[in-house]
Amino acid sequence: MDIIRQIVSNRILMTAFAGYFTAQIVKSVIEGIMDHEFSVKRLFTGNGGMPSSHASTVTALATMTAFTAGVASFEFAFAVIFAIVVMVDASGVRRETGNQAVILNELMEYFAKLKDNPPRFSHDKLKELIGHTPFQVQIGAALGVLVAVVLHFIWK
């Protein structure tokens, strides 16, 4: 039980989780408004979309680390570099993977419609929404900073 208390009292970790869940809630509300339906599954497992929960999580982590350990600390330096890597990956490699999935899904549909012996594919449709646009990452990053600032002043 002591380890659970230690984890829950870790303000940096709890702030990172809060950044993630806040972004997921905002993302689900935005998509619910746009699609006219709310998805609980999307709330907990969704990738991609607006705002980036990846960016929100790591900027909340870095911001609370700055408040807790100081901007001159090793911990803050590590958190900032980690945040940069995650955000570049979310808007770069993961976004390109999603774009490739769109093309591959279109090719699978085209080949499936062929009349003469259509090929059988051994997997379902590829997930297309896994990365972020730079704007989605920027909004997620701003949200993460906001979450950390609010929690810092609440816990102060």
PyMOL commands that place a pseudoatom at each C-alpha (Angstrom):
pseudoatom trace, name=CA, resn=MET, resi=1, chain=A, elem=C, hetatm=0, pos=[0.000, 0.000, 0.000]
pseudoatom trace, name=CA, resn=ASP, resi=2, chain=A, elem=C, hetatm=0, pos=[2.906, 2.345, 0.648]
pseudoatom trace, name=CA, resn=ILE, resi=3, chain=A, elem=C, hetatm=0, pos=[4.053, 2.067, -2.974]
pseudoatom trace, name=CA, resn=ILE, resi=4, chain=A, elem=C, hetatm=0, pos=[0.592, 3.039, -4.231]
pseudoatom trace, name=CA, resn=ARG, resi=5, chain=A, elem=C, hetatm=0, pos=[0.599, 6.060, -1.921]
pseudoatom trace, name=CA, resn=GLN, resi=6, chain=A, elem=C, hetatm=0, pos=[4.032, 7.036, -3.215]
pseudoatom trace, name=CA, resn=ILE, resi=7, chain=A, elem=C, hetatm=0, pos=[2.908, 6.735, -6.844]
pseudoatom trace, name=CA, resn=VAL, resi=8, chain=A, elem=C, hetatm=0, pos=[-0.291, 8.708, -6.270]
pseudoatom trace, name=CA, resn=SER, resi=9, chain=A, elem=C, hetatm=0, pos=[1.608, 11.417, -4.390]
pseudoatom trace, name=CA, resn=ASN, resi=10, chain=A, elem=C, hetatm=0, pos=[4.116, 11.822, -7.242]
pseudoatom trace, name=CA, resn=ARG, resi=11, chain=A, elem=C, hetatm=0, pos=[2.906, 15.163, -8.589]
pseudoatom trace, name=CA, resn=ILE, resi=12, chain=A, elem=C, hetatm=0, pos=[4.996, 14.944, -11.755]
pseudoatom trace, name=CA, resn=LEU, resi=13, chain=A, elem=C, hetatm=0, pos=[3.545, 11.556, -12.685]
pseudoatom trace, name=CA, resn=MET, resi=14, chain=A, elem=C, hetatm=0, pos=[-0.013, 12.543, -11.777]
pseudoatom trace, name=CA, resn=THR, resi=15, chain=A, elem=C, hetatm=0, pos=[0.330, 15.724, -13.843]
pseudoatom trace, name=CA, resn=ALA, resi=16, chain=A, elem=C, hetatm=0, pos=[1.454, 13.717, -16.873]
pseudoatom trace, name=CA, resn=PHE, resi=17, chain=A, elem=C, hetatm=0, pos=[-1.576, 11.436, -16.466]
pseudoatom trace, name=CA, resn=ALA, resi=18, chain=A, elem=C, hetatm=0, pos=[-3.815, 14.485, -16.092]
pseudoatom trace, name=CA, resn=GLY, resi=19, chain=A, elem=C, hetatm=0, pos=[-2.356, 15.928, -19.306]
pseudoatom trace, name=CA, resn=TYR, resi=20, chain=A, elem=C, hetatm=0, pos=[-3.117, 12.682, -21.132]
pseudoatom trace, name=CA, resn=PHE, resi=21, chain=A, elem=C, hetatm=0, pos=[-6.673, 12.298, -19.850]
pseudoatom trace, name=CA, resn=THR, resi=22, chain=A, elem=C, hetatm=0, pos=[-7.511, 15.964, -20.365]
pseudoatom trace, name=CA, resn=ALA, resi=23, chain=A, elem=C, hetatm=0, pos=[-6.427, 15.754, -24.004]
pseudoatom trace, name=CA, resn=GLN, resi=24, chain=A, elem=C, hetatm=0, pos=[-8.359, 12.514, -24.502]
pseudoatom trace, name=CA, resn=ILE, resi=25, chain=A, elem=C, hetatm=0, pos=[-11.512, 14.067, -23.031]
pseudoatom trace, name=CA, resn=VAL, resi=26, chain=A, elem=C, hetatm=0, pos=[-11.169, 17.207, -25.164]
pseudoatom trace, name=CA, resn=LYS, resi=27, chain=A, elem=C, hetatm=0, pos=[-10.482, 15.058, -28.240]
pseudoatom trace, name=CA, resn=SER, resi=28, chain=A, elem=C, hetatm=0, pos=[-13.531, 12.880, -27.575]
pseudoatom trace, name=CA, resn=VAL, resi=29, chain=A, elem=C, hetatm=0, pos=[-15.780, 15.913, -27.077]
pseudoatom trace, name=CA, resn=ILE, resi=30, chain=A, elem=C, hetatm=0, pos=[-14.537, 17.550, -30.296]
pseudoatom trace, name=CA, resn=GLU, resi=31, chain=A, elem=C, hetatm=0, pos=[-15.003, 14.348, -32.276]
pseudoatom trace, name=CA, resn=GLY, resi=32, chain=A, elem=C, hetatm=0, pos=[-18.390, 13.738, -30.648]
pseudoatom trace, name=CA, resn=ILE, resi=33, chain=A, elem=C, hetatm=0, pos=[-19.563, 17.166, -31.750]
pseudoatom trace, name=CA, resn=MET, resi=34, chain=A, elem=C, hetatm=0, pos=[-18.212, 16.702, -35.270]
pseudoatom trace, name=CA, resn=ASP, resi=35, chain=A, elem=C, hetatm=0, pos=[-19.467, 13.104, -35.691]
pseudoatom trace, name=CA, resn=HIS, resi=36, chain=A, elem=C, hetatm=0, pos=[-22.665, 13.546, -33.620]
pseudoatom trace, name=CA, resn=GLU, resi=37, chain=A, elem=C, hetatm=0, pos=[-21.762, 10.538, -31.466]
pseudoatom trace, name=CA, resn=PHE, resi=38, chain=A, elem=C, hetatm=0, pos=[-19.564, 9.982, -28.421]
pseudoatom trace, name=CA, resn=SER, resi=39, chain=A, elem=C, hetatm=0, pos=[-17.211, 6.997, -28.242]
pseudoatom trace, name=CA, resn=VAL, resi=40, chain=A, elem=C, hetatm=0, pos=[-16.094, 5.765, -24.823]
pseudoatom trace, name=CA, resn=LYS, resi=41, chain=A, elem=C, hetatm=0, pos=[-13.612, 3.446, -26.547]
pseudoatom trace, name=CA, resn=ARG, resi=42, chain=A, elem=C, hetatm=0, pos=[-12.078, 6.440, -28.338]
pseudoatom trace, name=CA, resn=LEU, resi=43, chain=A, elem=C, hetatm=0, pos=[-11.814, 8.215, -24.991]
pseudoatom trace, name=CA, resn=PHE, resi=44, chain=A, elem=C, hetatm=0, pos=[-9.460, 5.579, -23.582]
pseudoatom trace, name=CA, resn=THR, resi=45, chain=A, elem=C, hetatm=0, pos=[-7.726, 4.086, -26.608]
pseudoatom trace, name=CA, resn=GLY, resi=46, chain=A, elem=C, hetatm=0, pos=[-7.811, 6.681, -29.393]
pseudoatom trace, name=CA, resn=ASN, resi=47, chain=A, elem=C, hetatm=0, pos=[-4.673, 7.834, -31.169]
pseudoatom trace, name=CA, resn=GLY, resi=48, chain=A, elem=C, hetatm=0, pos=[-4.334, 10.766, -33.509]
pseudoatom trace, name=CA, resn=GLY, resi=49, chain=A, elem=C, hetatm=0, pos=[-6.711, 13.671, -33.706]
pseudoatom trace, name=CA, resn=MET, resi=50, chain=A, elem=C, hetatm=0, pos=[-7.060, 17.018, -31.989]
pseudoatom trace, name=CA, resn=PRO, resi=51, chain=A, elem=C, hetatm=0, pos=[-5.454, 17.752, -29.570]
pseudoatom trace, name=CA, resn=SER, resi=52, chain=A, elem=C, hetatm=0, pos=[-2.429, 15.470, -29.382]
pseudoatom trace, name=CA, resn=SER, resi=53, chain=A, elem=C, hetatm=0, pos=[-2.539, 13.530, -26.121]
pseudoatom trace, name=CA, resn=HIS, resi=54, chain=A, elem=C, hetatm=0, pos=[1.107, 12.601, -26.723]
pseudoatom trace, name=CA, resn=ALA, resi=55, chain=A, elem=C, hetatm=0, pos=[2.106, 16.269, -26.710]
pseudoatom trace, name=CA, resn=SER, resi=56, chain=A, elem=C, hetatm=0, pos=[-0.176, 17.096, -23.796]
pseudoatom trace, name=CA, resn=THR, resi=57, chain=A, elem=C, hetatm=0, pos=[1.285, 14.278, -21.690]
pseudoatom trace, name=CA, resn=VAL, resi=58, chain=A, elem=C, hetatm=0, pos=[4.945, 15.104, -22.258]
pseudoatom trace, name=CA, resn=THR, resi=59, chain=A, elem=C, hetatm=0, pos=[4.587, 18.873, -21.931]
pseudoatom trace, name=CA, resn=ALA, resi=60, chain=A, elem=C, hetatm=0, pos=[2.621, 18.439, -18.709]
pseudoatom trace, name=CA, resn=LEU, resi=61, chain=A, elem=C, hetatm=0, pos=[5.449, 16.169, -17.513]
pseudoatom trace, name=CA, resn=ALA, resi=62, chain=A, elem=C, hetatm=0, pos=[8.159, 18.666, -18.478]
pseudoatom trace, name=CA, resn=THR, resi=63, chain=A, elem=C, hetatm=0, pos=[6.307, 21.676, -17.071]
pseudoatom trace, name=CA, resn=MET, resi=64, chain=A, elem=C, hetatm=0, pos=[5.639, 20.080, -13.686]
pseudoatom trace, name=CA, resn=THR, resi=65, chain=A, elem=C, hetatm=0, pos=[9.248, 18.862, -13.632]
pseudoatom trace, name=CA, resn=ALA, resi=66, chain=A, elem=C, hetatm=0, pos=[10.326, 22.497, -14.087]
pseudoatom trace, name=CA, resn=PHE, resi=67, chain=A, elem=C, hetatm=0, pos=[8.115, 23.556, -11.170]
pseudoatom trace, name=CA, resn=THR, resi=68, chain=A, elem=C, hetatm=0, pos=[9.317, 20.689, -8.976]
pseudoatom trace, name=CA, resn=ALA, resi=69, chain=A, elem=C, hetatm=0, pos=[13.022, 20.253, -9.800]
pseudoatom trace, name=CA, resn=GLY, resi=70, chain=A, elem=C, hetatm=0, pos=[13.823, 23.587, -11.470]
pseudoatom trace, name=CA, resn=VAL, resi=71, chain=A, elem=C, hetatm=0, pos=[14.777, 24.438, -15.026]
pseudoatom trace, name=CA, resn=ALA, resi=72, chain=A, elem=C, hetatm=0, pos=[18.493, 23.910, -14.311]
pseudoatom trace, name=CA, resn=SER, resi=73, chain=A, elem=C, hetatm=0, pos=[17.957, 20.298, -13.205]
pseudoatom trace, name=CA, resn=PHE, resi=74, chain=A, elem=C, hetatm=0, pos=[18.894, 17.095, -15.001]
pseudoatom trace, name=CA, resn=GLU, resi=75, chain=A, elem=C, hetatm=0, pos=[15.288, 15.938, -14.631]
pseudoatom trace, name=CA, resn=PHE, resi=76, chain=A, elem=C, hetatm=0, pos=[13.948, 18.959, -16.513]
pseudoatom trace, name=CA, resn=ALA, resi=77, chain=A, elem=C, hetatm=0, pos=[16.553, 18.602, -19.264]
pseudoatom trace, name=CA, resn=PHE, resi=78, chain=A, elem=C, hetatm=0, pos=[15.638, 14.934, -19.660]
pseudoatom trace, name=CA, resn=ALA, resi=79, chain=A, elem=C, hetatm=0, pos=[11.897, 15.700, -19.717]
pseudoatom trace, name=CA, resn=VAL, resi=80, chain=A, elem=C, hetatm=0, pos=[12.317, 18.416, -22.366]
pseudoatom trace, name=CA, resn=ILE, resi=81, chain=A, elem=C, hetatm=0, pos=[14.393, 16.207, -24.669]
pseudoatom trace, name=CA, resn=PHE, resi=82, chain=A, elem=C, hetatm=0, pos=[11.896, 13.367, -24.172]
pseudoatom trace, name=CA, resn=ALA, resi=83, chain=A, elem=C, hetatm=0, pos=[9.029, 15.747, -25.010]
pseudoatom trace, name=CA, resn=ILE, resi=84, chain=A, elem=C, hetatm=0, pos=[10.740, 16.934, -28.182]
pseudoatom trace, name=CA, resn=VAL, resi=85, chain=A, elem=C, hetatm=0, pos=[11.363, 13.371, -29.377]
pseudoatom trace, name=CA, resn=VAL, resi=86, chain=A, elem=C, hetatm=0, pos=[7.768, 12.329, -28.682]
pseudoatom trace, name=CA, resn=MET, resi=87, chain=A, elem=C, hetatm=0, pos=[6.258, 15.372, -30.393]
pseudoatom trace, name=CA, resn=VAL, resi=88, chain=A, elem=C, hetatm=0, pos=[8.485, 15.121, -33.460]
pseudoatom trace, name=CA, resn=ASP, resi=89, chain=A, elem=C, hetatm=0, pos=[7.610, 11.434, -33.722]
pseudoatom trace, name=CA, resn=ALA, resi=90, chain=A, elem=C, hetatm=0, pos=[3.875, 12.101, -33.322]
pseudoatom trace, name=CA, resn=SER, resi=91, chain=A, elem=C, hetatm=0, pos=[3.831, 14.682, -36.110]
pseudoatom trace, name=CA, resn=GLY, resi=92, chain=A, elem=C, hetatm=0, pos=[6.438, 13.026, -38.310]
pseudoatom trace, name=CA, resn=VAL, resi=93, chain=A, elem=C, hetatm=0, pos=[6.881, 9.274, -38.449]
pseudoatom trace, name=CA, resn=ARG, resi=94, chain=A, elem=C, hetatm=0, pos=[3.484, 8.361, -36.985]
pseudoatom trace, name=CA, resn=ARG, resi=95, chain=A, elem=C, hetatm=0, pos=[1.675, 10.826, -39.249]
pseudoatom trace, name=CA, resn=GLU, resi=96, chain=A, elem=C, hetatm=0, pos=[3.414, 9.418, -42.344]
pseudoatom trace, name=CA, resn=THR, resi=97, chain=A, elem=C, hetatm=0, pos=[2.509, 5.899, -41.218]
pseudoatom trace, name=CA, resn=GLY, resi=98, chain=A, elem=C, hetatm=0, pos=[-1.138, 6.985, -41.086]
pseudoatom trace, name=CA, resn=ASN, resi=99, chain=A, elem=C, hetatm=0, pos=[-0.889, 8.519, -44.563]
pseudoatom trace, name=CA, resn=GLN, resi=100, chain=A, elem=C, hetatm=0, pos=[0.578, 5.265, -45.896]
pseudoatom trace, name=CA, resn=ALA, resi=101, chain=A, elem=C, hetatm=0, pos=[-2.232, 3.307, -44.245]
pseudoatom trace, name=CA, resn=VAL, resi=102, chain=A, elem=C, hetatm=0, pos=[-4.792, 5.398, -46.164]
pseudoatom trace, name=CA, resn=ILE, resi=103, chain=A, elem=C, hetatm=0, pos=[-3.148, 4.497, -49.470]
pseudoatom trace, name=CA, resn=LEU, resi=104, chain=A, elem=C, hetatm=0, pos=[-2.771, 0.820, -48.566]
pseudoatom trace, name=CA, resn=ASN, resi=105, chain=A, elem=C, hetatm=0, pos=[-6.423, 0.617, -47.501]
pseudoatom trace, name=CA, resn=GLU, resi=106, chain=A, elem=C, hetatm=0, pos=[-7.476, 2.156, -50.819]
pseudoatom trace, name=CA, resn=LEU, resi=107, chain=A, elem=C, hetatm=0, pos=[-5.347, -0.400, -52.681]
pseudoatom trace, name=CA, resn=MET, resi=108, chain=A, elem=C, hetatm=0, pos=[-6.865, -3.256, -50.657]
pseudoatom trace, name=CA, resn=GLU, resi=109, chain=A, elem=C, hetatm=0, pos=[-10.379, -2.014, -51.532]
pseudoatom trace, name=CA, resn=TYR, resi=110, chain=A, elem=C, hetatm=0, pos=[-9.457, -1.724, -55.204]
pseudoatom trace, name=CA, resn=PHE, resi=111, chain=A, elem=C, hetatm=0, pos=[-8.012, -5.240, -55.365]
pseudoatom trace, name=CA, resn=ALA, resi=112, chain=A, elem=C, hetatm=0, pos=[-10.943, -6.677, -53.405]
pseudoatom trace, name=CA, resn=LYS, resi=113, chain=A, elem=C, hetatm=0, pos=[-13.311, -5.336, -56.100]
pseudoatom trace, name=CA, resn=LEU, resi=114, chain=A, elem=C, hetatm=0, pos=[-11.537, -7.146, -58.939]
pseudoatom trace, name=CA, resn=LYS, resi=115, chain=A, elem=C, hetatm=0, pos=[-13.887, -9.603, -60.598]
pseudoatom trace, name=CA, resn=ASP, resi=116, chain=A, elem=C, hetatm=0, pos=[-11.312, -12.192, -61.613]
pseudoatom trace, name=CA, resn=ASN, resi=117, chain=A, elem=C, hetatm=0, pos=[-10.183, -13.959, -58.446]
pseudoatom trace, name=CA, resn=PRO, resi=118, chain=A, elem=C, hetatm=0, pos=[-9.825, -11.053, -55.957]
pseudoatom trace, name=CA, resn=PRO, resi=119, chain=A, elem=C, hetatm=0, pos=[-6.967, -11.496, -53.475]
pseudoatom trace, name=CA, resn=ARG, resi=120, chain=A, elem=C, hetatm=0, pos=[-7.704, -12.348, -49.863]
pseudoatom trace, name=CA, resn=PHE, resi=121, chain=A, elem=C, hetatm=0, pos=[-6.062, -10.176, -47.243]
pseudoatom trace, name=CA, resn=SER, resi=122, chain=A, elem=C, hetatm=0, pos=[-4.980, -11.737, -43.963]
pseudoatom trace, name=CA, resn=HIS, resi=123, chain=A, elem=C, hetatm=0, pos=[-5.708, -8.670, -41.826]
pseudoatom trace, name=CA, resn=ASP, resi=124, chain=A, elem=C, hetatm=0, pos=[-8.339, -6.039, -41.224]
pseudoatom trace, name=CA, resn=LYS, resi=125, chain=A, elem=C, hetatm=0, pos=[-8.254, -2.512, -42.532]
pseudoatom trace, name=CA, resn=LEU, resi=126, chain=A, elem=C, hetatm=0, pos=[-5.184, -0.632, -41.331]
pseudoatom trace, name=CA, resn=LYS, resi=127, chain=A, elem=C, hetatm=0, pos=[-5.624, 2.075, -38.719]
pseudoatom trace, name=CA, resn=GLU, resi=128, chain=A, elem=C, hetatm=0, pos=[-5.290, 5.428, -40.468]
pseudoatom trace, name=CA, resn=LEU, resi=129, chain=A, elem=C, hetatm=0, pos=[-5.500, 7.984, -37.665]
pseudoatom trace, name=CA, resn=ILE, resi=130, chain=A, elem=C, hetatm=0, pos=[-2.324, 7.395, -35.647]
pseudoatom trace, name=CA, resn=GLY, resi=131, chain=A, elem=C, hetatm=0, pos=[-0.322, 10.590, -36.025]
pseudoatom trace, name=CA, resn=HIS, resi=132, chain=A, elem=C, hetatm=0, pos=[-0.869, 14.304, -35.690]
pseudoatom trace, name=CA, resn=THR, resi=133, chain=A, elem=C, hetatm=0, pos=[-0.582, 17.444, -37.735]
pseudoatom trace, name=CA, resn=PRO, resi=134, chain=A, elem=C, hetatm=0, pos=[1.871, 20.011, -36.364]
pseudoatom trace, name=CA, resn=PHE, resi=135, chain=A, elem=C, hetatm=0, pos=[-1.125, 22.150, -35.287]
pseudoatom trace, name=CA, resn=GLN, resi=136, chain=A, elem=C, hetatm=0, pos=[-2.630, 19.254, -33.292]
pseudoatom trace, name=CA, resn=VAL, resi=137, chain=A, elem=C, hetatm=0, pos=[0.745, 18.788, -31.569]
pseudoatom trace, name=CA, resn=GLN, resi=138, chain=A, elem=C, hetatm=0, pos=[0.997, 22.514, -30.786]
pseudoatom trace, name=CA, resn=ILE, resi=139, chain=A, elem=C, hetatm=0, pos=[-2.492, 22.592, -29.269]
pseudoatom trace, name=CA, resn=GLY, resi=140, chain=A, elem=C, hetatm=0, pos=[-1.738, 19.421, -27.284]
pseudoatom trace, name=CA, resn=ALA, resi=141, chain=A, elem=C, hetatm=0, pos=[1.503, 20.955, -26.021]
pseudoatom trace, name=CA, resn=ALA, resi=142, chain=A, elem=C, hetatm=0, pos=[-0.282, 24.141, -24.936]
pseudoatom trace, name=CA, resn=LEU, resi=143, chain=A, elem=C, hetatm=0, pos=[-2.942, 22.053, -23.181]
pseudoatom trace, name=CA, resn=GLY, resi=144, chain=A, elem=C, hetatm=0, pos=[-0.252, 20.089, -21.313]
pseudoatom trace, name=CA, resn=VAL, resi=145, chain=A, elem=C, hetatm=0, pos=[1.409, 23.273, -20.097]
pseudoatom trace, name=CA, resn=LEU, resi=146, chain=A, elem=C, hetatm=0, pos=[-1.979, 24.635, -19.014]
pseudoatom trace, name=CA, resn=VAL, resi=147, chain=A, elem=C, hetatm=0, pos=[-2.806, 21.437, -17.087]
pseudoatom trace, name=CA, resn=ALA, resi=148, chain=A, elem=C, hetatm=0, pos=[0.554, 21.558, -15.288]
pseudoatom trace, name=CA, resn=VAL, resi=149, chain=A, elem=C, hetatm=0, pos=[0.228, 25.237, -14.396]
pseudoatom trace, name=CA, resn=VAL, resi=150, chain=A, elem=C, hetatm=0, pos=[-3.289, 24.748, -13.028]
pseudoatom trace, name=CA, resn=LEU, resi=151, chain=A, elem=C, hetatm=0, pos=[-2.280, 21.700, -10.966]
pseudoatom trace, name=CA, resn=HIS, resi=152, chain=A, elem=C, hetatm=0, pos=[0.846, 23.465, -9.708]
pseudoatom trace, name=CA, resn=PHE, resi=153, chain=A, elem=C, hetatm=0, pos=[-1.232, 26.326, -8.336]
pseudoatom trace, name=CA, resn=ILE, resi=154, chain=A, elem=C, hetatm=0, pos=[-3.841, 23.939, -6.898]
pseudoatom trace, name=CA, resn=TRP, resi=155, chain=A, elem=C, hetatm=0, pos=[-1.163, 21.910, -5.089]
pseudoatom trace, name=CA, resn=LYS, resi=156, chain=A, elem=C, hetatm=0, pos=[0.944, 24.911, -4.049]
for i in range(1, 156): cmd.bond("trace and resi %d" % i, "trace and resi %d" % (i + 1))
show_as sticks, trace
zoom trace
